[in-house]
Structure formats: C-alpha cells, structure tokens
C-alpha cells in the first residue's frame, strides 16, 4: 500500500550523510508527492515564522528526520487510507493515525525515545485495520456483494488488526522495532517484556481518543497503565493533553472532548 518512493525517501532521510539535493531530486520524481510534502511542511505543525516557498527550503527548514515523517504522512494519506466501500471509516482512521503519530512524537521529548520511530509507529499502528477492510471490500466486490457495515466487523478488527499491522510493517522492510510496536500497541508486550515504543503508541492512542479522534476498533486504552509503563509523572499528562487538543484542532477533531 505504501508507494516505493516513500520507502526510498524514508531510508535516505535517515542517512546522516545523504545530500539534501539528492533528497529533493528523488522527491521531485513524484510531483504530486512533492507538492503535498511542501504543503505539510508549511502547516502549523511544522512551519516556522519564515514562509517556505520551495521544496529545497522546506527540506532545509524541517530537517531530514522530519522529512521522513512528512513523506510517510503524505504517502499514507494519498495511498493507504483509501477504500470507497468504507470511506467514513478510512477518514476516521486517517485522522486518528495522524493524531497518534504527532502525539507519540511529542511524547519522546519526555521518554528519550526516537521521535522518528515513534511517529512512524504511531502513523502505522492501525494499518492492519486498513488492510483488513480493503481486503474485505475487494473480496465482496468480486462477488458483487456490498461490503458489511463497519459495526459488523469491529470485533474481527479488534482481534486481528495489531498482528496484521505488525506483519505488514515488517514486510515493507521497516525496522523490527516499529513492527513490534505496531503489533504490540494493545498488549504492550514483546517477548514477554514491556515494549516502551508500543507503550508510547498506546498512550498516544488513548490521548487521541480523548480529544475525539478515535479509530474504528473501539478498544479502550488505559492511559494510567501506559503512563506508568513509561514512568511519566502525573503532571506530564496535563502537558500531553494540552498538546493533543492543539493537534485535534489542526486535524479537525473534537478538542472539546478532552
């Protein structure tokens, strides 16, 4: 579901020795992607007070690591969260996943984890639900049947989406750390031990839901449990909730739900 150029740019952007012009040229091979990347780089969540007017300026302004986040964000919104039979569900999943990615990245300033890893894991944490819905809709189309309503498949999504997502992320060649976090963002356990990146994604998941940006599987995230797993002080939650409200307003969520 992710276009090959997204993986190419993601890997290049995480190479400290890559030349910024090489990144720009690679992005410009896909004008639609380049244009959307420029648009996101100019958004309130990335932009500074100085306007960004061209792709090279955007790359210089946001930096290589943030570029990897933006390319994944844009590629996901263009290619991943798409299924006509489940359009409202896909829109909800897209907003929810973006919110989780942004909140998870912010969390890293408190936990010392890699912001890029957290952003990617947050963005893809529900990709298993997307894949399952797309496969289901495609199968029903082949048999000339309407896709079942979302409430008829929620239990299956709840049971299968995390492991399915982890499998897909691993197949795409992303680091095991991200795949494990996606697969364990509900249980938090990898090989019997708490996975801090999974806990980061899980806490961001719960905070996104609190501000009205929920996914489609409707499982409950226990924010206190995940906060304790990350050893965050209670006062950190106030800061994170305030940031989640800002993100929700940017994405068009219901910040008043917090």
N, C-alpha and C positions, 0 to 999 in steps of 0.2 A: 504493500500500500504506500510506502514511502518512496518517492522518486529517487533514482540512483544519485542524482546530483546533490540531494540533501545529505546523503551519507558521505559523498566525496567532500563537500564543503565542511561538514561536521568534523571529519578527520583532519582536514587541512587546518581548520581553525584551532584545533587543539595542539597543533605542532608549533612550538615557540619559534622555530626557525623559518617558518613559511613567510614568503614575501607578500605584503599587502596587495600589491598589484596583481600577483598571481591569483589571489582570492577574488579580486574584483573581476578579472578576466573570466575566471571559472563561473562566477555568478552571472555574468553578462551573456553566457551561452544560453541562459533561460530568461529572456526579457521579462516575462510575467512574474517570475520568482524574484528577479532583481528589483522590479518596481514595488512589489509588496514588501520586500525587505527594507527598502528605503522608507516606505510609509510607516512601518512599525518602528524603525529607528528614530523617526520623528515624533512618535507618540509620547504622551506624558510619562509613560513608564520607563522611557529610555532617554528622551531628549534633554539637552541642557538649554540654557537661556539663549545660546547662539544657534540660529537656524541651520539645518542641514539641507544642502541643496543638490548634492550629487552623491552617487554611490561611494566614491572614494572617501568623501568627507564623512559619510555615515560609518564606514569601516574604521576610519581613524578615530572617530568620536566614541563609538561604543566599545571598541577593542575586539580582539579575536575571540575571546571566550564568550562574550555577549553575542557576537555574531553567530556562533554555533547555536546558541539558544534561539535567536531570531529566525535563523534558517529552518530549524526544526519546527518552530511555532508556525511560520508561514506555510511550510510544506504540509504540516498536519491539517491546517485549516483549508488548504487548497485540495488536498488529495485524500486524507484519511477519513475525516468526519463527513462522509458523503454516502447517502443511501436514500433514494427518493421514497421508498416504502416506509422509512422511519425518519422522515425529515425533522419533526419536532424533537424526537429523541436524540438525533445527531446534533442538533443545535444546542440542546441542553448539555450533552456530553462535551461538546467543544468548549463552551463557556466554563463548565466545571473543570475540565482538564487544564485549561489555561490558568484559571484561578489557582488550582493546586500547584501548578508549576511555579507561578510567581511567589506564592506564599512559601513553598518549600525552599526556594532560592533565598528568600529573606531569612528564613529560619537558620540558614547556615552561618549567618553572622553571629549567632548565639551558640552554635554547636561545633563550629570549626570544621565542618564538612565541606566538600567541594560544591560550590554553587552550581557549576555546570552539570555535574552528575545529578544533583537534586532537581534541577529544572527539567532535565530530560526524563528522569524517572517520574516526576510529577505529571509532565505532559502526556506520557505514555501509560500511566498507571491503569487507565480504563480502556486501553486499546483492545483488550480481549473482548469487552462488550461490543465495541465497534465491529470487530471481525466476526463475532458470532451473529450479530444482527445482519451483517452484509451477506454472510453465507446463507442464513435462513431465508432472507428475502430473495436471493438469487435462486435457491432451490425451489421456492414456491413459484417464482416466475416461470421456471422451466416447466412446471406442471400446470401453468395457467390458473394458479390459485392466489388469492390475496394473502399477504403476509399476516400472521396472527398479531393481535393487538399487543402492545408492549406489556400490559399487565399480565398477559398470559405467559410471558416468557421471563418475567422478572426473577422467579425462583431459580431457573436454569442459569441466568446471567450471574446471579449471586454466587452460585456454586462453582461456576466454570470460568468466570472472566479473569480472575487473577492468574491462575496457572496458564490459561490460554495466552494472556498477555505476556507473561514471562517467556513462554515458548517462542512467541513471535519476535520479541525483542532480541532474544538470543540468535534466532535465525537471521535477523538483519545484521548480525555481526557487531552489535553494540556490546560494551563491556559486561562481564558477568555480574559486576556489582549492580548495574542498572537492572539487568534481567532479574536478579534475585530480589531486588527491592520491589519491582512490579509484581512478581509472583507472590511476595510475602507481605504486601501492604495491608492485608487484613490480619493475618496471624502474627506478623512481626518476626516470625521465626525462620531462620535459615540454618539447617543442620543442627537444630535443637537450641540455638542461641539467638538472642535478640539481635536483629539487624538494625543498626542505627539509621541507615538510609531508608529502610522500609518504615521505621517509626517516624521519620521526618515526613515522608509522603503521607502516612496515615494521619498525622496531626494536621498537616495542611489540608487533607481531605475533609477532616471534621470542621476545620475553620471555614473552608469554602461553603460547606453545607449550612453552617450557622448564619452566613450572610446571604442565604437564599440561592446559592449556586450548587445544586445537587446534581449527581449523576442519575442513572436510571435503575441501578440495582437496589437502591433504597436500604442499604445496610447502615447500622448505627456505628459511628466511630466514637469511642470513649476517649475524649481528649485528655482527661486526667491520667488515664493509663499510659497514653503515649507521651504525655508531658513528663511523667515520672521515668519512663524508659529513656528519655533524652536528658534527664537530670536538669530540667529547666526550672528556675524558681517561679513561684506563682505569679509574681509581678510581670514576668515575661509575656504571659498570656494577654495582659492588657495591651501591650505594645503590638503583639501579633494580631489581635482582634481589630485594633485601630487600622493597621495596615491592610487587613483583609477587607475592611469596609471601603478603603480607597480603591483597592483592586476591583471590588464588586461594582463600584460606581463607574469605573473605567470600562468594564466589560458589559455593563448594562444589567447588573444583578440587583437584588433587593437588599441593599445595605441595611435597611431598617430592620431586617430580620435578625440582626445580631443582638 
